[in-house]
């Protein structure tokens, strides 16, 4: 059930729940969006058509690379609002991020390379980040307990807690980086070329065998279900290629030559 919140209240909740540095970076983009929508309106009134209209206006107003940076905070805000039930559906797809296939938009992400991801992959990243942050108090308590032992010379629990804390924070930073550089891929923007979310059918030109894979972002890899990363040798070979193209995948065992028979999605 949707929780009634004004747009202003929902933004305050969103900004209070993220890292201070990120909140400072995202505030302007999110505030622009809710000023456009109406600060005092119930966020539950927001529709996909509204989101699409705003995104279209931003694309007309800004160059491509600036537009992507402007819409990213809105994407994060919409995803958060759906997750905490301020909205009754995920409206992120209506932003329709493009520029990720065929031709790459120069500077699509200002301060780093784009992280191509599906809608499902994006949701999984956000959920994982939330779960990781929830473990911070547990590790902090373990550190406090270990530090109560004044003999630091051979304090294995303290070393273990510090190591665990370091790994946790590194993982959190990695996911936050991926989320800030995320570019959502949809079928329309791919124009028949292989990218994240595509199912590809390949013909091995050496042995004549056909293989089918589903291309996903690195965090969505599942070999048992034929989900391979776009950063794998095959993924790199077929990215932005169309049916009929012949490609070479530089695998550890040597070069593999394929013909791309079909691209779905």
C-alpha positions in Angstrom: 0.0 0.0 0.0 1.3 3.4 -0.9 2.3 5.8 1.9 1.0 9.3 1.4 3.9 11.7 1.2 4.2 15.1 -0.5 7.0 15.3 -3.1 8.9 17.6 -0.7 8.6 15.1 2.1 9.7 12.2 -0.2 12.8 14.1 -1.3 13.7 14.9 2.3 13.4 11.2 3.2 15.6 10.2 0.1 18.3 12.7 0.9 18.4 11.8 4.6 19.0 8.2 3.7 22.1 8.5 1.5 25.7 9.5 2.1 26.1 13.3 2.8 28.5 13.8 -0.1 26.0 12.1 -2.5 23.1 14.1 -1.0 24.9 17.3 -1.8 25.5 16.2 -5.4 22.0 14.9 -5.9 20.0 17.7 -4.2 19.9 20.1 -7.1 18.7 17.5 -9.7 16.0 16.1 -7.4 14.9 19.6 -6.3 14.5 20.7 -9.9 12.3 17.7 -10.6 10.0 18.2 -7.7 9.7 22.0 -8.4 8.6 21.0 -11.8 6.1 18.4 -10.5 4.9 20.4 -7.5 6.4 20.3 -4.0 3.1 20.0 -2.2 1.5 17.4 -4.5 1.2 13.9 -3.3 4.0 11.9 -4.8 1.6 9.0 -5.4 0.0 11.2 -8.1 3.2 11.0 -10.2 2.8 8.9 -13.3 5.0 7.4 -15.9 3.8 10.0 -18.4 4.9 12.8 -16.0 8.4 11.2 -15.7 8.7 10.8 -19.5 7.6 14.4 -20.1 10.1 15.7 -17.6 12.9 13.6 -19.2 12.0 14.8 -22.6 12.1 18.4 -21.5 15.6 17.9 -20.0 16.8 16.4 -23.2 15.7 19.4 -25.1 17.2 21.8 -22.6 20.6 20.2 -22.1 23.4 18.5 -24.2 23.3 14.7 -24.0 26.2 14.4 -21.5 24.7 17.0 -19.1 21.2 15.6 -19.5 22.4 12.2 -18.2 24.0 13.8 -15.2 20.8 15.8 -14.5 18.5 12.7 -14.7 20.6 10.3 -12.6 19.6 11.8 -9.3 15.9 11.6 -10.4 16.5 7.9 -11.3 17.9 7.3 -7.8 15.0 9.2 -6.2 12.3 7.3 -8.1 13.9 3.9 -7.4 14.1 4.8 -3.7 10.4 6.0 -3.7 9.2 2.8 -5.2 11.3 0.7 -2.8 9.8 2.5 0.3 6.3 2.5 -1.1 5.9 6.2 -1.7 5.0 5.1 -5.3 3.0 2.1 -6.2 5.3 1.2 -9.2 8.8 1.7 -10.4 8.8 4.7 -12.7 12.5 4.6 -13.6 11.9 3.0 -17.0 10.0 6.1 -18.1 13.2 8.2 -17.9 14.4 6.1 -20.9 18.2 6.6 -20.6 19.7 6.3 -24.1 23.0 6.8 -25.8 24.3 3.5 -24.7 24.4 1.5 -27.9 25.5 1.8 -31.6 27.1 5.1 -31.0 28.3 6.0 -27.6 27.4 9.5 -26.5 30.7 11.4 -25.7 30.9 12.0 -22.0 27.7 10.0 -21.2 28.8 10.0 -17.6 30.9 13.0 -16.7 33.3 11.5 -14.1 33.8 7.9 -15.3 32.7 5.2 -17.7 29.0 4.3 -17.8 27.9 1.1 -16.1 25.4 -0.6 -18.4 22.7 -2.4 -16.5 19.2 -3.7 -16.9 16.2 -2.5 -14.8 16.4 -5.8 -12.7 20.1 -5.5 -12.3 19.7 -1.9 -11.1 17.2 -3.0 -8.5 19.4 -5.8 -7.3 22.3 -3.3 -6.9 20.2 -1.0 -4.8 19.0 -3.8 -2.6 22.5 -5.1 -2.1 23.7 -1.6 -1.1 20.9 -1.3 1.4 21.8 -4.7 3.0 25.5 -3.9 3.1 24.9 -0.6 4.9 22.7 -2.4 7.4 25.7 -4.4 8.5 27.7 -1.4 9.5 26.4 -1.2 13.1 27.2 -4.9 13.6 30.8 -4.5 12.5 31.1 -1.2 14.5 30.0 -3.1 17.6 32.6 -5.9 16.9 35.3 -3.2 16.7 34.2 -1.6 20.0 34.3 -5.0 21.7 37.7 -5.9 20.3 39.2 -2.5 21.2 38.1 -3.0 24.8 40.9 -5.4 25.0 43.8 -3.1 25.8 46.4 -5.6 24.6 46.6 -4.6 21.0 49.8 -6.7 20.3 48.0 -9.9 19.7 44.4 -8.9 19.3 43.2 -11.2 16.5 39.5 -10.2 16.9 40.4 -6.5 16.4 42.4 -7.3 13.3 39.6 -9.4 11.9 37.0 -6.7 12.6 39.1 -4.0 10.9 39.7 -6.3 7.9 35.9 -7.0 7.7 35.1 -3.3 8.0 37.6 -2.4 5.2 36.1 -5.0 2.8 32.6 -3.8 3.6 33.4 -0.2 2.9 35.2 -1.1 -0.3 32.2 -3.1 -1.5 29.9 -0.2 -0.6 32.0 2.3 -2.5 32.1 -0.1 -5.6 28.3 -0.4 -5.7 27.8 3.4 -5.1 30.1 4.0 -8.0 28.2 1.6 -10.2 24.9 3.2 -9.3 26.2 6.7 -10.0 27.4 5.6 -13.4 24.5 3.4 -14.3 23.0 3.7 -17.7 19.8 1.7 -18.2 19.5 -0.1 -21.5 16.2 -0.7 -23.2 15.3 -2.5 -26.5 14.5 0.7 -28.4 17.8 2.4 -27.6 19.7 -0.8 -28.8 18.2 -0.6 -32.3 18.8 -4.3 -32.9 22.4 -4.3 -31.6 23.6 -6.6 -28.8 23.9 -5.0 -25.3 22.8 -5.6 -21.7 19.5 -7.4 -21.7 19.9 -8.9 -25.2 19.6 -12.6 -25.9 22.1 -13.6 -28.5 22.4 -16.7 -30.7 25.9 -17.5 -31.9 27.4 -20.0 -34.4 30.9 -21.2 -33.6 32.6 -21.0 -37.0 35.1 -23.7 -36.1 32.9 -26.5 -34.9 29.5 -25.5 -36.3 27.8 -25.5 -32.9 25.2 -22.9 -31.9 25.1 -21.3 -28.5 22.6 -19.0 -26.9 23.5 -16.4 -24.1 21.7 -13.6 -22.3 24.0 -10.6 -21.9 23.9 -9.0 -18.4 25.9 -6.6 -16.3 28.8 -8.1 -14.2 26.7 -8.3 -11.0 24.0 -10.3 -12.8 26.1 -13.2 -14.1 24.5 -16.6 -13.8 26.3 -19.3 -15.9 23.7 -21.9 -15.0 21.1 -19.8 -16.8 23.4 -18.8 -19.7 23.7 -15.2 -18.3 27.1 -13.9 -19.3 28.7 -10.5 -18.6 29.1 -7.9 -21.3 32.7 -7.7 -19.9 33.4 -11.4 -20.7 35.3 -12.3 -23.9 32.1 -13.1 -25.7 30.3 -10.1 -24.3 33.1 -7.7 -25.4 33.1 -9.3 -28.9 29.4 -8.9 -29.6 28.7 -5.6 -27.9 26.9 -3.2 -30.3 27.1 -5.9 -33.1 24.1 -7.0 -35.2 22.8 -10.2 -36.6 25.0 -11.4 -39.4 28.2 -9.9 -38.0 31.2 -12.2 -37.5 33.2 -11.6 -34.3 36.3 -12.9 -32.6 36.3 -13.5 -28.8 39.7 -13.4 -27.2 39.3 -16.2 -24.6 42.0 -17.5 -22.3 42.1 -20.7 -24.4 42.7 -18.7 -27.6 40.6 -16.8 -30.2 37.1 -18.0 -30.9 35.3 -17.0 -34.1 31.5 -16.7 -34.1 28.7 -15.5 -36.4 26.0 -13.6 -34.6 22.8 -15.3 -35.8 20.2 -13.4 -33.8 19.8 -10.6 -31.4 16.6 -10.5 -29.3 15.9 -7.5 -27.2 
